[in-house]
């Protein structure tokens, strides 16, 4: 028989002003069956919203409780009606807040009997989506993404030269070998997520979680841009990656950075050329209007 999952503490309605003045301030706990194991912590209590746009104040309170640890990854938020009562706002305001937090990568929605909104575990989805939207809207040029990616990747390379274990470098080499075999079999992999594993393994060798998230985010943005143009596999990425790995094993960060930066600039130039070509194809063709035929002195 499978072991039952531990109960998750539910949030309750915020206490009245009279109850706040009383000495008993501990929120009441009510056990519920959760969809996944979540930390059993004292349930945070939210305050009614009186000013600003309601959903923004709701977002701020939830963000603060995530920051101070009252809400932890995996913690299930109360239902829409309960939140509306605690915050003293409409349910539509609660929906707007949850939608905003989901887009920001703070919460994740799960469906089913035990579904709801849960505090998300660490990840780069929110960062990637925000920058990807700005690139799509033309607020951030591709060159800026490339510049940030080069600088961040070089930081990762320098830290990897200092901290990477032999096992981590062997994992990078195994990834390169896998893609070498794919090129030999069918001209290379078109699975852009798989191609991006090299950068994720490199970032993990830094032993810095923030760098892993940022590298993942920028790699995901470039992957999305490449997916739009369906690029042909480039076999030169294998040689570049082997060269970078060789320099990292030798703890020569400068040479590894130079090789990687040159490769990333080539990708940027390719993306920019494809963008210009696509823009040219979509540009309206000017109509050819026949010029009026002049007669008399004006034709001279």
C-alpha positions as CSV (number, residue, x, y, z in Angstrom):
1,X,0.0,0.0,0.0
2,X,1.4,3.4,-1.0
3,X,2.2,5.7,1.9
4,X,-0.3,8.6,2.2
5,X,1.1,12.1,1.5
6,X,1.6,14.5,4.4
7,X,-1.2,17.1,4.8
8,X,-0.6,20.6,3.7
9,X,-1.5,23.5,5.9
10,X,-4.3,25.6,4.4
11,X,-4.4,29.3,4.7
12,X,-7.4,30.8,6.6
13,X,-9.3,34.0,6.5
14,X,-7.5,37.0,7.9
15,X,-8.3,37.8,11.6
16,X,-10.5,40.8,12.4
17,X,-9.1,43.9,14.0
18,X,-10.4,42.8,17.4
19,X,-8.7,39.4,17.0
20,X,-5.5,41.1,16.0
21,X,-5.4,43.0,19.3
22,X,-5.9,39.8,21.2
23,X,-2.9,37.8,22.4
24,X,-3.7,34.7,20.3
25,X,-2.2,35.5,16.8
26,X,-1.5,32.0,15.5
27,X,-3.5,31.2,12.4
28,X,-5.8,28.2,12.5
29,X,-4.6,25.2,10.6
30,X,-6.9,22.9,8.6
31,X,-5.3,19.8,7.0
32,X,-6.2,19.1,3.3
33,X,-5.0,16.4,0.9
34,X,-2.4,18.0,-1.4
35,X,-1.4,17.1,-4.9
36,X,2.2,16.9,-4.0
37,X,4.4,17.0,-0.9
38,X,4.8,20.5,0.3
39,X,6.5,22.0,3.4
40,X,4.3,22.0,6.5
41,X,4.8,25.5,7.8
42,X,2.7,28.0,9.7
43,X,0.0,29.4,7.3
44,X,0.7,33.0,6.3
45,X,-2.2,35.4,6.6
46,X,-2.8,38.1,4.1
47,X,-4.1,41.6,4.8
48,X,-7.1,43.3,3.0
49,X,-6.2,45.5,0.1
50,X,-7.3,49.1,0.3
51,X,-5.2,51.1,-2.1
52,X,-3.6,50.9,-5.6
53,X,-4.8,48.5,-8.2
54,X,-5.9,45.5,-6.2
55,X,-4.1,42.8,-8.1
56,X,-0.7,44.6,-7.8
57,X,-1.1,44.8,-4.0
58,X,-2.0,41.1,-3.9
59,X,1.1,40.3,-6.0
60,X,3.3,42.3,-3.6
61,X,2.0,40.5,-0.5
62,X,2.5,37.1,-2.0
63,X,6.0,38.1,-3.3
64,X,7.0,39.3,0.2
65,X,5.9,36.0,1.8
66,X,7.9,34.1,-0.7
67,X,10.9,36.3,0.0
68,X,10.7,35.8,3.8
69,X,10.1,32.1,3.6
70,X,6.4,32.1,4.8
71,X,5.5,30.6,1.4
72,X,7.9,28.0,0.1
73,X,8.3,26.1,-3.2
74,X,5.5,23.5,-3.4
75,X,3.2,25.4,-1.0
76,X,-0.4,25.5,-2.3
77,X,-2.2,28.8,-2.2
78,X,-5.8,29.0,-1.0
79,X,-8.6,28.8,-3.5
80,X,-9.8,31.8,-5.4
81,X,-12.8,32.5,-3.1
82,X,-10.7,32.2,0.1
83,X,-8.1,34.6,-1.3
84,X,-10.8,37.1,-2.3
85,X,-12.1,37.0,1.3
86,X,-8.7,37.4,2.8
87,X,-7.6,40.3,0.5
88,X,-11.2,41.7,0.6
89,X,-11.2,42.2,-3.2
90,X,-13.2,40.7,-6.0
91,X,-12.5,37.3,-7.4
92,X,-11.6,38.8,-10.8
93,X,-8.9,40.8,-9.0
94,X,-7.5,37.6,-7.5
95,X,-7.5,36.0,-11.0
96,X,-5.6,38.9,-12.4
97,X,-3.0,38.6,-9.6
98,X,-2.6,34.9,-10.0
99,X,-2.2,35.3,-13.8
100,X,0.4,38.0,-13.3
101,X,2.4,35.8,-10.8
102,X,2.2,32.8,-13.1
103,X,3.6,34.8,-16.0
104,X,6.4,36.0,-13.7
105,X,7.2,32.4,-12.8
106,X,6.3,32.8,-9.1
107,X,3.4,30.3,-9.1
108,X,2.4,27.4,-11.3
109,X,-1.2,26.2,-12.0
110,X,-2.0,22.5,-11.7
111,X,-5.3,21.0,-12.7
112,X,-7.2,18.0,-11.2
113,X,-9.0,17.2,-8.0
114,X,-6.0,18.5,-5.9
115,X,-5.1,21.2,-8.3
116,X,-4.7,24.9,-7.7
117,X,-1.9,27.4,-7.7
118,X,1.4,26.4,-6.1
119,X,4.6,28.3,-5.4
120,X,7.0,27.4,-8.1
121,X,10.3,25.8,-7.6
122,X,13.4,27.7,-8.8
123,X,13.7,28.0,-12.5
124,X,14.4,30.4,-15.4
125,X,11.1,30.3,-17.2
126,X,9.9,33.7,-15.9
127,X,13.2,35.4,-16.8
128,X,13.2,33.9,-20.3
129,X,9.6,34.8,-21.0
130,X,10.1,38.4,-19.9
131,X,13.2,38.9,-22.1
132,X,11.6,36.9,-25.0
133,X,8.6,39.2,-25.0
134,X,10.8,42.3,-25.1
135,X,12.7,40.9,-28.0
136,X,9.5,40.0,-29.9
137,X,8.2,43.6,-29.3
138,X,11.4,45.1,-30.6
139,X,12.3,46.6,-27.3
140,X,15.5,44.5,-27.0
141,X,17.7,43.9,-30.1
142,X,19.1,40.4,-30.8
143,X,22.6,42.0,-30.4
144,X,21.9,42.8,-26.8
145,X,20.9,39.3,-26.1
146,X,24.1,38.0,-27.7
147,X,26.3,40.5,-25.8
148,X,24.7,39.4,-22.5
149,X,25.0,35.8,-23.4
150,X,28.7,36.2,-24.3
151,X,29.5,38.0,-21.0
152,X,27.5,35.5,-18.9
153,X,29.0,32.5,-20.6
154,X,32.5,33.8,-20.1
155,X,31.7,34.2,-16.4
156,X,30.5,30.6,-16.3
157,X,33.7,29.5,-18.1
158,X,35.9,31.3,-15.6
159,X,34.1,29.8,-12.6
160,X,34.1,26.3,-14.3
161,X,37.8,26.6,-14.7
162,X,38.1,27.1,-11.0
163,X,35.4,24.7,-9.7
164,X,34.5,22.1,-12.2
165,X,35.1,18.5,-11.2
166,X,36.4,15.8,-13.5
167,X,33.0,14.2,-13.5
168,X,31.3,17.4,-14.6
169,X,33.8,17.9,-17.5
170,X,33.3,14.3,-18.5
171,X,29.6,14.9,-18.7
172,X,30.2,17.9,-21.0
173,X,32.4,15.7,-23.2
174,X,29.8,12.9,-23.3
175,X,27.3,15.5,-24.5
176,X,29.7,16.6,-27.3
177,X,30.2,12.9,-28.3
178,X,26.5,12.3,-28.4
179,X,26.0,15.2,-30.9
180,X,29.0,14.1,-32.9
181,X,27.4,10.7,-33.5
182,X,24.1,12.4,-34.5
183,X,25.9,14.5,-37.1
184,X,27.5,11.3,-38.5
185,X,24.2,9.5,-38.7
186,X,21.9,12.1,-40.1
187,X,23.5,15.5,-40.5
188,X,23.0,16.6,-37.0
189,X,20.3,17.0,-34.4
190,X,17.4,19.5,-35.0
191,X,16.4,19.1,-31.4
192,X,17.4,22.6,-30.3
193,X,16.7,21.8,-26.6
194,X,19.2,19.0,-26.8
195,X,21.7,21.1,-28.5
196,X,21.4,23.6,-25.6
197,X,22.3,21.0,-23.0
198,X,26.0,21.9,-23.5
199,X,25.4,25.4,-21.9
200,X,23.4,24.0,-19.1
201,X,26.1,21.5,-18.2
202,X,28.7,24.2,-18.4
203,X,26.7,26.4,-16.1
204,X,26.2,23.6,-13.6
205,X,30.0,23.2,-13.4
206,X,30.1,26.7,-11.8
207,X,28.2,25.5,-8.7
208,X,26.2,28.7,-8.8
209,X,22.4,28.3,-9.0
210,X,21.9,31.9,-10.2
211,X,24.3,31.5,-13.1
212,X,22.5,28.3,-14.1
213,X,19.2,30.1,-14.2
214,X,20.5,33.0,-16.2
215,X,22.4,30.8,-18.7
216,X,19.3,28.7,-19.1
217,X,17.1,31.7,-19.7
218,X,19.4,33.2,-22.4
219,X,19.9,29.8,-24.1
220,X,16.1,29.4,-24.2
221,X,15.6,32.8,-25.8
222,X,18.2,32.0,-28.5
223,X,16.6,28.6,-29.0
224,X,13.3,30.2,-29.6
225,X,14.7,32.7,-32.1
226,X,16.5,29.8,-34.0
227,X,13.3,27.7,-34.0
228,X,11.5,30.4,-35.9
229,X,13.9,30.1,-38.9
230,X,14.5,26.3,-38.8
231,X,18.3,26.5,-39.1
232,X,20.4,23.9,-40.8
233,X,22.6,22.0,-38.4
234,X,26.1,23.5,-38.2
235,X,28.8,20.8,-37.7
236,X,31.3,23.5,-36.7
237,X,29.7,23.7,-33.2
238,X,31.2,20.3,-32.4
239,X,34.7,21.6,-33.1
240,X,34.1,24.8,-31.1
241,X,32.8,22.9,-28.1
242,X,35.6,20.5,-28.1
243,X,38.0,23.4,-28.2
244,X,36.3,25.2,-25.4
245,X,36.3,22.0,-23.3
246,X,40.0,21.4,-24.0
247,X,40.8,24.9,-22.7
248,X,38.6,24.5,-19.6
249,X,40.4,21.2,-18.8
250,X,43.7,23.1,-19.1
251,X,42.2,25.8,-16.8
252,X,42.8,28.4,-19.6
253,X,39.7,30.6,-19.2
254,X,40.8,33.3,-21.6
255,X,41.2,31.0,-24.6
256,X,38.0,29.2,-23.8
257,X,36.1,32.5,-23.6
258,X,37.6,33.7,-26.9
259,X,36.6,30.6,-28.7
260,X,33.0,30.6,-27.3
261,X,32.6,34.4,-27.9
262,X,33.5,34.0,-31.6
263,X,31.0,31.2,-32.0
264,X,28.2,33.1,-30.3
265,X,28.9,36.1,-32.6
266,X,28.5,33.9,-35.6
267,X,25.1,32.8,-34.4
268,X,24.1,36.4,-33.8
269,X,25.2,37.4,-37.4
270,X,23.2,34.4,-38.7
271,X,20.1,35.4,-36.8
272,X,20.4,39.0,-37.9
273,X,20.8,38.1,-41.5
274,X,17.7,35.8,-41.4
275,X,15.7,38.6,-39.7
276,X,16.6,41.1,-42.4
277,X,15.8,38.5,-45.1
278,X,12.4,37.8,-43.6
279,X,11.7,41.5,-43.2
280,X,12.6,42.1,-46.9
281,X,10.2,39.3,-48.0
282,X,7.4,40.7,-45.9
283,X,7.9,44.3,-47.1
284,X,5.2,45.7,-49.4
285,X,6.2,45.8,-53.1
286,X,6.0,49.4,-54.4
287,X,3.5,49.8,-57.2
288,X,4.9,50.7,-60.6
289,X,3.1,53.8,-61.7
290,X,3.7,54.9,-65.3
291,X,5.1,58.4,-65.5
292,X,3.0,60.8,-67.5
293,X,4.3,61.4,-71.0
294,X,5.4,65.0,-71.4
295,X,4.9,67.0,-74.6
296,X,6.0,70.3,-75.8
297,X,8.8,72.4,-74.3
298,X,8.6,70.6,-71.0
299,X,9.9,67.4,-72.7
300,X,13.1,69.0,-73.8
